[in-house]
Amino acid sequence: MRYGVRSVTMDDVARELGMSKKTLYQFFTNKDDLVLEVSKAHIEREKIEFGEIKAVSKNALDELFSITKCLRISMQRVNPSLLFDLQKYHPSAWDLFLDFKYNFIRSMVERNVTKGVEEGYYRSEITPDVMAKLRMEQVQMAFDPKVFPPSEYDLVEVQMQVLDHFIQGLLSHQGRKLYETYQKQMTNQ
């Protein structure tokens, strides 16, 4: 997460784990295998974390706000080259990420938007599946170094601004009041 995938070697991993590279290769056939297994584990942790947030959230906006806080923390640890490295050098891990993004995350966003509309916190005229697909592309766009070069933009700040813009577009009048309350609570923490 911190250094990207390409810059970390099997020697680095073995050294960090305090084992020989030979021992490491007893568990993983190559770096691609290691990256795939680490990606699987990371995605499973994300699914559990999002499930826990959903279970304790009072409403759709509370859930979205809690996920936003979680993402802010997570994004601060991500090297912008991570997704590029996966896409270019580790296609199996990239495919796993795309499946997670386009199936799990998209359906989670769509469910949240549907719930928010039903609760009256999100505008009734929006279409949940359109909003979910839009959100997926917004996230991807913010990682694109051609659109937001890392030398000019802070990835976390870009993601948070784009997310806030997305949320603001969802909100009904009632939802906007509640969102402002959540923002004040977060500022005071």
Buried (B, 14 or more C-beta within 10 A) or exposed (E): EEEBBBEBEBEEBBEEEEEEEEEBBEEBEEBBBBBBEBBBEBBEEBBEBBEEBBEEBEBBBBBBBBBBEBBBEBBEEBBBBBBBBBBEBBEBBBBBBBEBBEEBBBEBBBBBBBBBBEBBBBBEEBEBEEBBBBBBEBBEBBBEBEEBEEEEBBBBEBBBEBBEEBBEEBBBEEBBEBBEEBEEEEEEE
